[in-house]
Amino acid sequence: MITTILILLPIAAALAIWIFPWRSQRAAGSFALLVALAELALWVGTALNFDFGATGLQAEADVTWFSDLDVAYQVGLYDYSLWLIGLTAVVTAAAVGYGFWSGRERLGVYLSLLLFLEGATIGVFAAQDLVLFYVFWEAMLIPLYVLIGVWGGPGRLGATYKFVAYTVAGSLLMLVAIIATGLDAGTFDMTQLGGQGTSTWIFLGFAAAFAVKAPLWPFHGWLPDAYRESPPEVAAVLSGVISKTAAYGFLAIAIPFFPGPAEDWRTPLLVLASIGLVYGSLLAFRAPDVRGVIAYSSLAQMNLILIGIFAVNASGYTGALLQMVNHGLISAALFLLAGAIERRTSTGELSLLGGMARGRPVLATILITTGVIALAVPGSTAFAAEFLVLNGIFDIGWGWAVVGAVAIVLAAMYMLRLISAVLHQEPGSAVPAEALDLRPAEVGVIAPLVAVLLVLSFWPAAITERVFGGIF
């Protein structure tokens, strides 16, 4: 029952905002913010009552949907999916809070779309029926299409079309793979499909959809425009959460359902992920704007996560999951900080920025803290995750670990460049003389994300010791 509530609460709230009259957009927005916080509180209660010592699915709900096709509304939580749902709740609450403070046009509708996206994303992480998984997977596209296409920047239409084209192409391949899987196995029940798949073509159908959404190099063509043209809070959700549904798909569906094809294709996929890791890091170092650095760093980090997943061992899986949470929080915080910088300077071009640390101690502190964690200094949660990933992939081959280590060095370079270009050097022409620091509302939205990262830096075992009880 609790899993169903986690899925339906934000969706029902979004529908309520669309259907019922509200005395003002601000009132509807306040309701959306309240629901986002309630969803976060509900997840906290679920996590506190979750039995991490048990194996298998928990908090299940199973209702027949189409009896002729053996399709059911079947949902439940594994320990690893619980953490990804928590990431979704945290990032969405921050995004809704930022959007509410920013006062977007048609605020109620705007925030309700973020809530609908949250419910669909949680549905992806909780679904235990392949058809239901696909329904939620496609449902994520609807609010993203509107959020980017209506509230995005000057190039929003091109960015939206490119994002939809890439996503739909991958999704159609996955639909064919799902139908073929159900016909071959006689069921769409994900709890009964583990290890049964032997078809390389069906595996590649799933892999294509997940590779586009992650994105895995070279399926990243939609990423730069989508991240640059989205409102900051939408980019935060897109980078911080939506990309993780793809990594989850590899982790929970493609590899365990098709172990033979996954083993056969592991080396080619690791090659693509390694290229993407280095390629994204180099582009992040050369990007001329704040969002470009964050976007390409996200490409690099997602490919690092996929390297951990394709290690197919306990260390790689655990490191990949921890890095999913880390990257979700880091990228969300950075995109919201990018939005704060753009509000003060009307630009994100690094050549026009600089010197923003002067008179803005809160902005400087939060940006430096987030950046230092992102570059994986020893003692940070990102360092713990990347160490686990490299340890896991080293068992497959030392060359993969070398590529990962080189990319970590590159990550330090582009993140230090970003911090220096924004906070230090001489003030650029776009930086106002008056020092306007982060406002309390902005701090209230961004600081909790950084606080969670600091907690995980002191205690990464909060996650690493409480995952994959149902797999290993």
Summary of the structure (lengths in Angstrom):
residues: 472
radius of gyration: 21.1
end to end distance: 26.6
largest distance: 68.7
contacts: 1829
relative contact order: 0.10
helix: 74%
strand: 4%
